[in-house]
Amino acid sequence: MIEYVKEIGTISPVVDDNWHFVGFDFSKLEGREEMIQLINEDIISVPTEGRFGVNYKSINLLEKPDKEEIAVISEKTNIPVSVLEQYQTKGELYKNVIKLRGKYSKIINIFLSINDYDVLVKVG
């Protein structure tokens, strides 16, 4: 690569679609779409390493989520850690966070309205 740049000079980052992965369909990974949604909503982040955090690491949807990640997701979504700990893979976790977060945010909103205004809301 170094020799190529020396020979050609400046290279420009233009996508020419001259290569692709074969033998694996990434779009069928459980939790892939949910992972993208959670990243875009700043609930999870792409892990980095290195001194300046510029070397991005992959997110393995098949690996077990660690306690730190579960704690961060719980804090940002109000889903209890005990609920999130039951999922065996990150893909399964992300898929269920999308399903569950509406349920837990509604509960929190009811509590906030009771605490902020001293009003008892009858639900159901």
MOPAC internal coordinates of N, CA, C and O (Angstrom, degrees):
PM7 1SCF
backbone

  N    0.0000 0     0.00 0     0.00 0    0    0    0
  C    1.4433 1     0.00 0     0.00 0    1    0    0
  C    1.5387 1   109.93 1     0.00 0    2    1    0
  O    1.2310 1   120.93 1   136.09 1    3    2    1
  N    1.3121 1   115.84 1   -43.91 1    3    2    1
  C    1.4665 1   119.96 1   179.63 1    5    3    2
  C    1.5184 1   110.16 1   -59.80 1    6    5    3
  O    1.2310 1   120.57 1   135.37 1    7    6    5
  N    1.3321 1   116.51 1   -44.63 1    7    6    5
  C    1.4628 1   120.53 1   179.33 1    9    7    6
  C    1.5252 1   110.76 1   -62.14 1   10    9    7
  O    1.2310 1   120.51 1   140.14 1   11   10    9
  N    1.3253 1   116.62 1   -39.86 1   11   10    9
  C    1.4665 1   121.24 1   179.58 1   13   11   10
  C    1.5308 1   110.50 1   -60.53 1   14   13   11
  O    1.2310 1   120.74 1   133.26 1   15   14   13
  N    1.3457 1   116.20 1   -46.74 1   15   14   13
  C    1.4636 1   120.17 1  -179.33 1   17   15   14
  C    1.5277 1   110.58 1   -65.17 1   18   17   15
  O    1.2310 1   120.57 1   139.42 1   19   18   17
  N    1.3221 1   116.52 1   -40.58 1   19   18   17
  C    1.4631 1   119.74 1   178.18 1   21   19   18
  C    1.5276 1   110.56 1   -61.62 1   22   21   19
  O    1.2310 1   120.89 1   139.25 1   23   22   21
  N    1.3156 1   115.89 1   -40.75 1   23   22   21
  C    1.4631 1   120.69 1  -177.80 1   25   23   22
  C    1.5318 1   112.13 1   -73.64 1   26   25   23
  O    1.2310 1   119.61 1   135.44 1   27   26   25
  N    1.3095 1   118.35 1   -44.56 1   27   26   25
  C    1.4672 1   123.16 1  -175.51 1   29   27   26
  C    1.5272 1   111.79 1   -84.55 1   30   29   27
  O    1.2310 1   120.50 1   147.35 1   31   30   29
  N    1.2983 1   116.65 1   -32.65 1   31   30   29
  C    1.4661 1   120.14 1  -175.19 1   33   31   30
  C    1.5192 1   109.55 1    97.75 1   34   33   31
  O    1.2310 1   120.58 1    36.49 1   35   34   33
  N    1.3009 1   116.49 1  -143.51 1   35   34   33
  C    1.4606 1   121.34 1  -178.85 1   37   35   34
  C    1.5252 1   110.17 1   -65.57 1   38   37   35
  O    1.2310 1   121.05 1   -45.91 1   39   38   37
  N    1.3134 1   115.60 1   134.09 1   39   38   37
  C    1.4669 1   119.43 1   175.49 1   41   39   38
  C    1.5289 1   108.18 1  -109.39 1   42   41   39
  O    1.2310 1   120.70 1   -31.20 1   43   42   41
  N    1.3053 1   116.27 1   148.80 1   43   42   41
  C    1.4673 1   119.75 1   180.00 1   45   43   42
  C    1.5241 1   109.19 1  -113.82 1   46   45   43
  O    1.2310 1   120.59 1   -38.63 1   47   46   45
  N    1.3240 1   116.48 1   141.37 1   47   46   45
  C    1.4643 1   120.83 1  -177.20 1   49   47   46
  C    1.5353 1   111.73 1   -80.22 1   50   49   47
  O    1.2310 1   120.64 1  -103.04 1   51   50   49
  N    1.3111 1   116.38 1    76.96 1   51   50   49
  C    1.4572 1   121.78 1  -179.98 1   53   51   50
  C    1.5198 1   108.34 1  -110.01 1   54   53   51
  O    1.2310 1   120.89 1   -50.20 1   55   54   53
  N    1.3131 1   115.91 1   129.80 1   55   54   53
  C    1.4566 1   120.65 1   178.66 1   57   55   54
  C    1.5209 1   108.51 1   -77.26 1   58   57   55
  O    1.2310 1   120.67 1   -56.71 1   59   58   57
  N    1.3281 1   116.33 1   123.29 1   59   58   57
  C    1.4536 1   118.97 1   177.40 1   61   59   58
  C    1.5316 1   111.85 1  -118.46 1   62   61   59
  O    1.2310 1   120.74 1  -174.99 1   63   62   61
  N    1.3414 1   116.19 1     5.01 1   63   62   61
  C    1.4691 1   122.03 1   176.87 1   65   63   62
  C    1.5274 1   112.70 1    50.27 1   66   65   63
  O    1.2310 1   120.24 1  -138.67 1   67   66   65
  N    1.3225 1   117.14 1    41.33 1   67   66   65
  C    1.4544 1   120.16 1  -178.86 1   69   67   66
  C    1.5328 1   113.01 1   -93.80 1   70   69   67
  O    1.2310 1   119.90 1  -170.38 1   71   70   69
  N    1.3211 1   117.79 1     9.62 1   71   70   69
  C    1.4543 1   121.19 1   176.21 1   73   71   70
  C    1.5268 1   109.44 1  -154.90 1   74   73   71
  O    1.2310 1   120.46 1   -18.09 1   75   74   73
  N    1.3246 1   116.72 1   161.91 1   75   74   73
  C    1.4624 1   122.38 1   175.87 1   77   75   74
  C    1.5250 1   108.98 1  -163.48 1   78   77   75
  O    1.2310 1   121.08 1   -18.71 1   79   78   77
  N    1.3286 1   115.55 1   161.29 1   79   78   77
  C    1.4551 1   120.73 1   176.15 1   81   79   78
  C    1.5237 1   108.65 1   -76.37 1   82   81   79
  O    1.2310 1   120.74 1   -38.03 1   83   82   81
  N    1.3151 1   116.19 1   141.97 1   83   82   81
  C    1.4626 1   120.20 1   176.01 1   85   83   82
  C    1.5210 1   108.88 1  -122.48 1   86   85   83
  O    1.2310 1   121.15 1   -28.36 1   87   86   85
  N    1.3108 1   115.41 1   151.64 1   87   86   85
  C    1.4608 1   120.07 1   175.18 1   89   87   86
  C    1.5078 1   115.11 1    88.37 1   90   89   87
  O    1.2310 1   119.65 1   178.45 1   91   90   89
  N    1.3334 1   118.27 1    -1.55 1   91   90   89
  C    1.4594 1   119.49 1   179.44 1   93   91   90
  C    1.5189 1   109.31 1  -150.84 1   94   93   91
  O    1.2310 1   120.94 1   -49.33 1   95   94   93
  N    1.3236 1   115.80 1   130.67 1   95   94   93
  C    1.4611 1   120.71 1   179.84 1   97   95   94
  C    1.5279 1   108.55 1  -102.49 1   98   97   95
  O    1.2310 1   120.48 1   -80.13 1   99   98   97
  N    1.3283 1   116.68 1    99.87 1   99   98   97
  C    1.4565 1   121.88 1  -177.36 1  101   99   98
  C    1.5289 1   112.45 1   -64.99 1  102  101   99
  O    1.2310 1   119.97 1   155.20 1  103  102  101
  N    1.3181 1   117.66 1   -24.80 1  103  102  101
  C    1.4666 1   120.86 1  -176.98 1  105  103  102
  C    1.5188 1   112.21 1   -68.44 1  106  105  103
  O    1.2310 1   119.89 1   164.66 1  107  106  105
  N    1.3332 1   117.82 1   -15.34 1  107  106  105
  C    1.4650 1   120.43 1  -178.06 1  109  107  106
  C    1.5274 1   113.66 1   -96.38 1  110  109  107
  O    1.2310 1   119.78 1  -174.88 1  111  110  109
  N    1.3195 1   118.03 1     5.12 1  111  110  109
  C    1.4621 1   120.75 1   178.60 1  113  111  110
  C    1.5221 1   109.85 1   -68.99 1  114  113  111
  O    1.2310 1   120.56 1   -47.94 1  115  114  113
  N    1.3330 1   116.53 1   132.06 1  115  114  113
  C    1.4589 1   120.29 1   178.64 1  117  115  114
  C    1.5252 1   109.87 1   -62.45 1  118  117  115
  O    1.2310 1   120.69 1   -54.18 1  119  118  117
  N    1.3198 1   116.28 1   125.82 1  119  118  117
  C    1.4502 1   121.29 1   176.73 1  121  119  118
  C    1.5180 1   114.84 1    91.48 1  122  121  119
  O    1.2310 1   119.46 1   179.28 1  123  122  121
  N    1.3343 1   118.63 1    -0.72 1  123  122  121
  C    1.4643 1   121.12 1  -176.90 1  125  123  122
  C    1.5336 1   111.98 1   -62.20 1  126  125  123
  O    1.2310 1   120.23 1   129.40 1  127  126  125
  N    1.3179 1   117.16 1   -50.60 1  127  126  125
  C    1.4700 1   120.73 1  -179.57 1  129  127  126
  C    1.5285 1   110.70 1   -64.25 1  130  129  127
  O    1.2310 1   120.65 1   140.39 1  131  130  129
  N    1.3217 1   116.37 1   -39.61 1  131  130  129
  C    1.4626 1   120.75 1   178.78 1  133  131  130
  C    1.5281 1   110.71 1   -66.05 1  134  133  131
  O    1.2310 1   120.30 1   141.72 1  135  134  133
  N    1.3445 1   117.03 1   -38.28 1  135  134  133
  C    1.4619 1   120.85 1   177.48 1  137  135  134
  C    1.5314 1   110.13 1   -60.54 1  138  137  135
  O    1.2310 1   120.31 1   134.74 1  139  138  137
  N    1.3152 1   117.02 1   -45.26 1  139  138  137
  C    1.4632 1   121.20 1   179.61 1  141  139  138
  C    1.5268 1   109.99 1   -61.44 1  142  141  139
  O    1.2310 1   120.56 1   136.83 1  143  142  141
  N    1.3235 1   116.53 1   -43.17 1  143  142  141
  C    1.4731 1   120.61 1   179.21 1  145  143  142
  C    1.5274 1   111.04 1   -63.03 1  146  145  143
  O    1.2310 1   120.03 1   136.55 1  147  146  145
  N    1.3334 1   117.55 1   -43.45 1  147  146  145
  C    1.4670 1   121.08 1  -179.39 1  149  147  146
  C    1.5303 1   111.55 1   -67.59 1  150  149  147
  O    1.2310 1   119.84 1   145.54 1  151  150  149
  N    1.3170 1   117.91 1   -34.46 1  151  150  149
  C    1.4737 1   120.86 1   175.67 1  153  151  150
  C    1.5260 1   109.33 1   -66.13 1  154  153  151
  O    1.2310 1   120.44 1   133.35 1  155  154  153
  N    1.3240 1   116.76 1   -46.65 1  155  154  153
  C    1.4677 1   120.89 1  -179.27 1  157  155  154
  C    1.5234 1   112.45 1   -63.14 1  158  157  155
  O    1.2310 1   120.24 1   151.83 1  159  158  157
  N    1.3297 1   117.15 1   -28.17 1  159  158  157
  C    1.4659 1   121.46 1   179.53 1  161  159  158
  C    1.5290 1   112.20 1   -93.35 1  162  161  159
  O    1.2310 1   119.98 1  -173.81 1  163  162  161
  N    1.3379 1   117.64 1     6.19 1  163  162  161
  C    1.4567 1   124.05 1   177.62 1  165  163  162
  C    1.5310 1   113.54 1    62.00 1  166  165  163
  O    1.2310 1   120.74 1  -148.81 1  167  166  165
  N    1.3251 1   116.19 1    31.19 1  167  166  165
  C    1.4654 1   120.35 1   175.01 1  169  167  166
  C    1.5206 1   109.38 1   -88.75 1  170  169  167
  O    1.2310 1   120.54 1   141.71 1  171  170  169
  N    1.3168 1   116.58 1   -38.29 1  171  170  169
  C    1.4686 1   121.36 1   170.76 1  173  171  170
  C    1.5264 1   107.10 1  -123.49 1  174  173  171
  O    1.2310 1   120.91 1   -17.34 1  175  174  173
  N    1.3326 1   115.87 1   162.66 1  175  174  173
  C    1.4603 1   119.20 1   178.94 1  177  175  174
  C    1.5217 1   109.29 1  -130.49 1  178  177  175
  O    1.2310 1   121.32 1   -22.12 1  179  178  177
  N    1.3126 1   115.08 1   157.88 1  179  178  177
  C    1.4587 1   120.44 1   176.82 1  181  179  178
  C    1.5198 1   106.89 1   -73.31 1  182  181  179
  O    1.2310 1   119.98 1   -55.19 1  183  182  181
  N    1.3262 1   117.63 1   124.81 1  183  182  181
  C    1.4657 1   119.34 1  -177.60 1  185  183  182
  C    1.5299 1   111.89 1   -67.10 1  186  185  183
  O    1.2310 1   121.44 1   -33.91 1  187  186  185
  N    1.3013 1   114.85 1   146.09 1  187  186  185
  C    1.4581 1   121.13 1   177.24 1  189  187  186
  C    1.5146 1   109.30 1  -126.31 1  190  189  187
  O    1.2310 1   121.14 1   -16.58 1  191  190  189
  N    1.2904 1   115.43 1   163.42 1  191  190  189
  C    1.4636 1   121.15 1   174.75 1  193  191  190
  C    1.5107 1   107.95 1  -144.82 1  194  193  191
  O    1.2310 1   120.76 1   -12.07 1  195  194  193
  N    1.2686 1   116.15 1   167.93 1  195  194  193
  C    1.4592 1   119.16 1  -178.95 1  197  195  194
  C    1.5164 1   110.18 1    97.79 1  198  197  195
  O    1.2310 1   121.79 1   -11.59 1  199  198  197
  N    1.2831 1   114.19 1   168.41 1  199  198  197
  C    1.4571 1   121.26 1  -172.91 1  201  199  198
  C    1.5235 1   114.06 1   -62.92 1  202  201  199
  O    1.2310 1   120.17 1   141.08 1  203  202  201
  N    1.3089 1   117.28 1   -38.92 1  203  202  201
  C    1.4545 1   120.36 1  -176.06 1  205  203  202
  C    1.5233 1   112.74 1  -107.90 1  206  205  203
  O    1.2310 1   120.10 1  -173.38 1  207  206  205
  N    1.3240 1   117.41 1     6.62 1  207  206  205
  C    1.4526 1   121.12 1   177.45 1  209  207  206
  C    1.5152 1   114.65 1    66.71 1  210  209  207
  O    1.2310 1   120.26 1  -150.30 1  211  210  209
  N    1.3110 1   117.10 1    29.70 1  211  210  209
  C    1.4574 1   119.44 1  -178.68 1  213  211  210
  C    1.5242 1   112.98 1  -102.68 1  214  213  211
  O    1.2310 1   119.92 1   170.62 1  215  214  213
  N    1.3020 1   117.77 1    -9.38 1  215  214  213
  C    1.4619 1   121.58 1   178.05 1  217  215  214
  C    1.5179 1   108.48 1   -92.55 1  218  217  215
  O    1.2310 1   120.47 1   -78.78 1  219  218  217
  N    1.3203 1   116.71 1   101.22 1  219  218  217
  C    1.4593 1   120.63 1  -176.06 1  221  219  218
  C    1.5183 1   111.10 1   -78.30 1  222  221  219
  O    1.2310 1   121.39 1   -39.87 1  223  222  221
  N    1.3161 1   114.95 1   140.13 1  223  222  221
  C    1.4574 1   122.25 1   176.57 1  225  223  222
  C    1.5258 1   107.90 1  -102.83 1  226  225  223
  O    1.2310 1   120.78 1   -21.01 1  227  226  225
  N    1.2937 1   116.12 1   158.99 1  227  226  225
  C    1.4606 1   119.14 1   179.18 1  229  227  226
  C    1.5313 1   110.21 1   -80.99 1  230  229  227
  O    1.2310 1   121.09 1   -20.39 1  231  230  229
  N    1.3162 1   115.52 1   159.61 1  231  230  229
  C    1.4524 1   121.57 1   171.90 1  233  231  230
  C    1.5178 1   105.89 1  -103.97 1  234  233  231
  O    1.2310 1   120.43 1   -63.40 1  235  234  233
  N    1.3081 1   116.78 1   116.60 1  235  234  233
  C    1.4541 1   121.79 1  -179.05 1  237  235  234
  C    1.5296 1   108.24 1   -91.47 1  238  237  235
  O    1.2310 1   120.32 1   -72.89 1  239  238  237
  N    1.3121 1   117.00 1   107.11 1  239  238  237
  C    1.4595 1   121.47 1  -177.02 1  241  239  238
  C    1.5240 1   112.78 1   -69.07 1  242  241  239
  O    1.2310 1   120.08 1   166.88 1  243  242  241
  N    1.3237 1   117.46 1   -13.12 1  243  242  241
  C    1.4614 1   121.03 1  -178.83 1  245  243  242
  C    1.5247 1   113.11 1   -95.08 1  246  245  243
  O    1.2310 1   120.24 1   172.03 1  247  246  245
  N    1.3469 1   117.14 1    -7.97 1  247  246  245
  C    1.4633 1   118.62 1  -179.00 1  249  247  246
  C    1.5321 1   110.80 1   -89.00 1  250  249  247
  O    1.2310 1   121.55 1   -20.11 1  251  250  249
  N    1.3171 1   114.64 1   159.89 1  251  250  249
  C    1.4644 1   121.42 1  -179.70 1  253  251  250
  C    1.5315 1   109.74 1   -71.90 1  254  253  251
  O    1.2310 1   120.24 1   -46.52 1  255  254  253
  N    1.3394 1   117.15 1   133.48 1  255  254  253
  C    1.4732 1   118.69 1   177.49 1  257  255  254
  C    1.5347 1   110.41 1   -68.45 1  258  257  255
  O    1.2310 1   120.38 1   -37.30 1  259  258  257
  N    1.3259 1   116.87 1   142.70 1  259  258  257
  C    1.4632 1   119.26 1   179.37 1  261  259  258
  C    1.5343 1   110.27 1   -89.23 1  262  261  259
  O    1.2310 1   121.24 1   -14.62 1  263  262  261
  N    1.3181 1   115.24 1   165.38 1  263  262  261
  C    1.4708 1   121.52 1  -175.81 1  265  263  262
  C    1.5239 1   112.44 1   -61.77 1  266  265  263
  O    1.2310 1   120.26 1   144.37 1  267  266  265
  N    1.3158 1   117.10 1   -35.63 1  267  266  265
  C    1.4646 1   121.07 1  -179.70 1  269  267  266
  C    1.5327 1   110.76 1   -64.01 1  270  269  267
  O    1.2310 1   120.70 1   134.62 1  271  270  269
  N    1.3220 1   116.27 1   -45.38 1  271  270  269
  C    1.4643 1   119.88 1   179.33 1  273  271  270
  C    1.5332 1   111.00 1   -64.65 1  274  273  271
  O    1.2310 1   120.55 1   139.19 1  275  274  273
  N    1.3143 1   116.56 1   -40.81 1  275  274  273
  C    1.4668 1   120.73 1   178.10 1  277  275  274
  C    1.5256 1   110.41 1   -62.25 1  278  277  275
  O    1.2310 1   120.23 1   138.74 1  279  278  277
  N    1.3268 1   117.17 1   -41.26 1  279  278  277
  C    1.4703 1   120.88 1   179.07 1  281  279  278
  C    1.5252 1   111.67 1   -63.01 1  282  281  279
  O    1.2310 1   120.10 1   138.35 1  283  282  281
  N    1.3303 1   117.42 1   -41.65 1  283  282  281
  C    1.4668 1   121.62 1   179.56 1  285  283  282
  C    1.5259 1   110.13 1   -65.32 1  286  285  283
  O    1.2310 1   120.28 1   134.37 1  287  286  285
  N    1.3233 1   117.07 1   -45.63 1  287  286  285
  C    1.4620 1   120.69 1   179.75 1  289  287  286
  C    1.5225 1   110.22 1   -62.98 1  290  289  287
  O    1.2310 1   120.37 1   139.00 1  291  290  289
  N    1.3147 1   116.89 1   -41.00 1  291  290  289
  C    1.4667 1   121.17 1   178.97 1  293  291  290
  C    1.5233 1   111.02 1   -61.36 1  294  293  291
  O    1.2310 1   120.81 1   135.85 1  295  294  293
  N    1.3220 1   116.06 1   -44.15 1  295  294  293
  C    1.4652 1   120.82 1  -179.74 1  297  295  294
  C    1.5341 1   111.86 1   -63.36 1  298  297  295
  O    1.2310 1   120.68 1   140.99 1  299  298  297
  N    1.3310 1   116.30 1   -39.01 1  299  298  297
  C    1.4701 1   119.78 1  -176.18 1  301  299  298
  C    1.5294 1   113.56 1   -82.06 1  302  301  299
  O    1.2310 1   120.26 1   160.37 1  303  302  301
  N    1.3361 1   117.11 1   -19.63 1  303  302  301
  C    1.4679 1   119.77 1  -175.43 1  305  303  302
  C    1.5295 1   113.74 1  -116.54 1  306  305  303
  O    1.2310 1   119.75 1   170.39 1  307  306  305
  N    1.3164 1   118.08 1    -9.61 1  307  306  305
  C    1.4705 1   124.18 1  -176.38 1  309  307  306
  C    1.5251 1   113.37 1    67.81 1  310  309  307
  O    1.2310 1   120.05 1  -166.57 1  311  310  309
  N    1.3152 1   117.51 1    13.43 1  311  310  309
  C    1.4652 1   121.07 1   174.35 1  313  311  310
  C    1.5246 1   106.85 1   -82.38 1  314  313  311
  O    1.2310 1   119.85 1   -52.42 1  315  314  313
  N    1.3345 1   117.88 1   127.58 1  315  314  313
  C    1.4706 1   119.66 1  -177.91 1  317  315  314
  C    1.5320 1   112.81 1   -59.21 1  318  317  315
  O    1.2310 1   121.06 1   -36.03 1  319  318  317
  N    1.3165 1   115.57 1   143.97 1  319  318  317
  C    1.4635 1   121.86 1   178.20 1  321  319  318
  C    1.5235 1   110.07 1   -55.61 1  322  321  319
  O    1.2310 1   120.03 1   139.74 1  323  322  321
  N    1.3239 1   117.55 1   -40.26 1  323  322  321
  C    1.4663 1   121.26 1  -178.53 1  325  323  322
  C    1.5256 1   112.32 1   -59.71 1  326  325  323
  O    1.2310 1   120.28 1   148.41 1  327  326  325
  N    1.3179 1   117.08 1   -31.59 1  327  326  325
  C    1.4651 1   121.21 1   177.46 1  329  327  326
  C    1.5278 1   109.88 1   -74.57 1  330  329  327
  O    1.2310 1   120.25 1   137.32 1  331  330  329
  N    1.3236 1   117.12 1   -42.68 1  331  330  329
  C    1.4599 1   121.70 1  -176.76 1  333  331  330
  C    1.5316 1   112.96 1   -71.52 1  334  333  331
  O    1.2310 1   120.23 1   152.20 1  335  334  333
  N    1.3239 1   117.17 1   -27.80 1  335  334  333
  C    1.4730 1   120.81 1  -177.19 1  337  335  334
  C    1.5170 1   113.65 1   -68.33 1  338  337  335
  O    1.2310 1   119.56 1   165.32 1  339  338  337
  N    1.3124 1   118.45 1   -14.68 1  339  338  337
  C    1.4689 1   120.31 1  -175.98 1  341  339  338
  C    1.5296 1   113.53 1   -76.75 1  342  341  339
  O    1.2310 1   119.57 1   166.87 1  343  342  341
  N    1.3254 1   118.43 1   -13.13 1  343  342  341
  C    1.4606 1   120.93 1  -175.72 1  345  343  342
  C    1.5183 1   110.97 1   -86.87 1  346  345  343
  O    1.2310 1   120.93 1   -43.44 1  347  346  345
  N    1.3336 1   115.82 1   136.56 1  347  346  345
  C    1.4624 1   121.83 1  -171.48 1  349  347  346
  C    1.5292 1   114.38 1   -88.45 1  350  349  347
  O    1.2310 1   120.17 1   156.88 1  351  350  349
  N    1.3362 1   117.29 1   -23.12 1  351  350  349
  C    1.4625 1   119.84 1   179.60 1  353  351  350
  C    1.5272 1   109.32 1  -130.33 1  354  353  351
  O    1.2310 1   120.88 1   -19.94 1  355  354  353
  N    1.3209 1   115.93 1   160.06 1  355  354  353
  C    1.4633 1   119.83 1   177.52 1  357  355  354
  C    1.5223 1   110.43 1   -64.21 1  358  357  355
  O    1.2310 1   120.01 1   142.80 1  359  358  357
  N    1.3227 1   117.59 1   -37.20 1  359  358  357
  C    1.4563 1   120.82 1   178.12 1  361  359  358
  C    1.5154 1   111.76 1   -59.81 1  362  361  359
  O    1.2310 1   120.93 1   133.95 1  363  362  361
  N    1.3153 1   115.83 1   -46.05 1  363  362  361
  C    1.4700 1   121.24 1   177.97 1  365  363  362
  C    1.5305 1   110.39 1   -64.30 1  366  365  363
  O    1.2310 1   120.22 1   138.77 1  367  366  365
  N    1.3204 1   117.18 1   -41.23 1  367  366  365
  C    1.4625 1   122.13 1   178.53 1  369  367  366
  C    1.5217 1   110.93 1   -60.43 1  370  369  367
  O    1.2310 1   120.11 1   127.78 1  371  370  369
  N    1.3331 1   117.40 1   -52.22 1  371  370  369
  C    1.4622 1   121.09 1  -177.01 1  373  371  370
  C    1.5253 1   111.66 1   -61.28 1  374  373  371
  O    1.2310 1   121.04 1   139.01 1  375  374  373
  N    1.3289 1   115.62 1   -40.99 1  375  374  373
  C    1.4686 1   120.33 1  -179.94 1  377  375  374
  C    1.5244 1   110.25 1   -60.61 1  378  377  375
  O    1.2310 1   120.36 1   138.51 1  379  378  377
  N    1.3226 1   116.92 1   -41.49 1  379  378  377
  C    1.4590 1   120.99 1  -177.49 1  381  379  378
  C    1.5221 1   113.01 1   -79.85 1  382  381  379
  O    1.2310 1   119.48 1   153.15 1  383  382  381
  N    1.3273 1   118.59 1   -26.85 1  383  382  381
  C    1.4660 1   120.82 1   175.09 1  385  383  382
  C    1.5253 1   108.92 1   -60.80 1  386  385  383
  O    1.2310 1   120.55 1   136.43 1  387  386  385
  N    1.3326 1   116.56 1   -43.57 1  387  386  385
  C    1.4679 1   120.63 1   179.27 1  389  387  386
  C    1.5308 1   109.64 1   -60.81 1  390  389  387
  O    1.2310 1   120.07 1   138.03 1  391  390  389
  N    1.3177 1   117.47 1   -41.97 1  391  390  389
  C    1.4701 1   121.37 1  -178.93 1  393  391  390
  C    1.5235 1   112.08 1   -69.01 1  394  393  391
  O    1.2310 1   120.35 1   141.08 1  395  394  393
  N    1.3330 1   116.94 1   -38.92 1  395  394  393
  C    1.4645 1   121.55 1  -170.84 1  397  395  394
  C    1.5190 1   115.08 1   -88.54 1  398  397  395
  O    1.2310 1   119.61 1   153.34 1  399  398  397
  N    1.3051 1   118.35 1   -26.66 1  399  398  397
  C    1.4672 1   118.93 1  -169.61 1  401  399  398
  C    1.5225 1   113.41 1   -62.23 1  402  401  399
  O    1.2310 1   119.27 1   146.06 1  403  402  401
  N    1.3180 1   118.99 1   -33.94 1  403  402  401
  C    1.4573 1   121.08 1   176.87 1  405  403  402
  C    1.5186 1   111.53 1   -62.55 1  406  405  403
  O    1.2310 1   120.92 1   140.11 1  407  406  405
  N    1.3144 1   115.84 1   -39.89 1  407  406  405
  C    1.4727 1   121.19 1   179.96 1  409  407  406
  C    1.5291 1   110.48 1   -62.24 1  410  409  407
  O    1.2310 1   120.16 1   134.54 1  411  410  409
  N    1.3025 1   117.31 1   -45.46 1  411  410  409
  C    1.4631 1   120.43 1  -176.85 1  413  411  410
  C    1.5180 1   112.59 1   -78.41 1  414  413  411
  O    1.2310 1   119.37 1   150.44 1  415  414  413
  N    1.3238 1   118.81 1   -29.56 1  415  414  413
  C    1.4674 1   119.52 1   177.96 1  417  415  414
  C    1.5260 1   110.18 1   -70.05 1  418  417  415
  O    1.2310 1   119.49 1   147.03 1  419  418  417
  N    1.3408 1   118.57 1   -32.97 1  419  418  417
  C    1.4610 1   121.30 1   177.52 1  421  419  418
  C    1.5221 1   110.48 1   -65.86 1  422  421  419
  O    1.2310 1   120.47 1   138.55 1  423  422  421
  N    1.3078 1   116.71 1   -41.45 1  423  422  421
  C    1.4656 1   120.62 1   178.61 1  425  423  422
  C    1.5247 1   109.64 1   -62.23 1  426  425  423
  O    1.2310 1   120.32 1   134.33 1  427  426  425
  N    1.3058 1   116.99 1   -45.67 1  427  426  425
  C    1.4616 1   121.07 1   179.83 1  429  427  426
  C    1.5263 1   110.30 1   -61.71 1  430  429  427
  O    1.2310 1   119.59 1   136.97 1  431  430  429
  N    1.3270 1   118.38 1   -43.03 1  431  430  429
  C    1.4578 1   121.28 1  -179.57 1  433  431  430
  C    1.5223 1   111.64 1   -60.84 1  434  433  431
  O    1.2310 1   119.96 1   142.71 1  435  434  433
  N    1.3040 1   117.68 1   -37.29 1  435  434  433
  C    1.4653 1   120.83 1   177.85 1  437  435  434
  C    1.5236 1   109.54 1   -64.68 1  438  437  435
  O    1.2310 1   120.36 1   134.83 1  439  438  437
  N    1.3397 1   116.92 1   -45.17 1  439  438  437
  C    1.4581 1   119.93 1   178.84 1  441  439  438
  C    1.5158 1   111.54 1   -62.99 1  442  441  439
  O    1.2310 1   119.75 1   139.72 1  443  442  441
  N    1.3256 1   118.08 1   -40.28 1  443  442  441
  C    1.4540 1   120.93 1   179.62 1  445  443  442
  C    1.5226 1   111.52 1   -63.85 1  446  445  443
  O    1.2310 1   120.76 1   138.99 1  447  446  445
  N    1.3206 1   116.16 1   -41.01 1  447  446  445
  C    1.4580 1   117.66 1  -179.71 1  449  447  446
  C    1.5268 1   110.69 1   -67.61 1  450  449  447
  O    1.2310 1   119.71 1   147.13 1  451  450  449
  N    1.3043 1   118.16 1   -32.87 1  451  450  449
  C    1.4642 1   120.77 1   177.18 1  453  451  450
  C    1.5313 1   109.41 1   -68.14 1  454  453  451
  O    1.2310 1   120.48 1   134.43 1  455  454  453
  N    1.3365 1   116.70 1   -45.57 1  455  454  453
  C    1.4605 1   120.27 1  -177.47 1  457  455  454
  C    1.5238 1   112.26 1   -70.41 1  458  457  455
  O    1.2310 1   119.78 1   140.61 1  459  458  457
  N    1.3136 1   118.03 1   -39.39 1  459  458  457
  C    1.4666 1   120.58 1  -175.67 1  461  459  458
  C    1.5207 1   113.06 1   -74.80 1  462  461  459
  O    1.2310 1   119.64 1   146.12 1  463  462  461
  N    1.3071 1   118.29 1   -33.88 1  463  462  461
  C    1.4663 1   120.82 1  -172.56 1  465  463  462
  C    1.5142 1   114.39 1  -120.90 1  466  465  463
  O    1.2310 1   119.52 1  -177.15 1  467  466  465
  N    1.3061 1   118.52 1     2.85 1  467  466  465
  C    1.4569 1   122.31 1  -177.25 1  469  467  466
  C    1.5222 1   112.39 1    51.91 1  470  469  467
  O    1.2310 1   121.57 1  -137.72 1  471  470  469
  N    1.3285 1   114.61 1    42.28 1  471  470  469
  C    1.4413 1   120.62 1   179.73 1  473  471  470
  C    1.5067 1   108.49 1  -116.48 1  474  473  471
  O    1.2310 1   119.94 1   -47.11 1  475  474  473
  N    1.2961 1   117.71 1   132.89 1  475  474  473
  C    1.4598 1   121.44 1   175.98 1  477  475  474
  C    1.5137 1   108.35 1   -91.58 1  478  477  475
  O    1.2310 1   120.63 1   -59.20 1  479  478  477
  N    1.3150 1   116.40 1   120.80 1  479  478  477
  C    1.4478 1   120.76 1  -178.76 1  481  479  478
  C    1.5142 1   108.28 1   -99.77 1  482  481  479
  O    1.2310 1   120.30 1   -53.27 1  483  482  481
  N    1.2857 1   117.04 1   126.73 1  483  482  481
  C    1.4678 1   121.49 1   177.09 1  485  483  482
  C    1.5146 1   107.87 1   -89.60 1  486  485  483
  O    1.2310 1   120.74 1   -57.87 1  487  486  485
  N    1.3320 1   116.20 1   122.13 1  487  486  485
  C    1.4394 1   121.51 1  -179.63 1  489  487  486
  C    1.5201 1   108.72 1  -108.93 1  490  489  487
  O    1.2310 1   120.75 1   -46.18 1  491  490  489
  N    1.2957 1   116.17 1   133.82 1  491  490  489
  C    1.4564 1   120.94 1   174.85 1  493  491  490
  C    1.4885 1   114.69 1   100.94 1  494  493  491
  O    1.2310 1   120.10 1   180.00 1  495  494  493

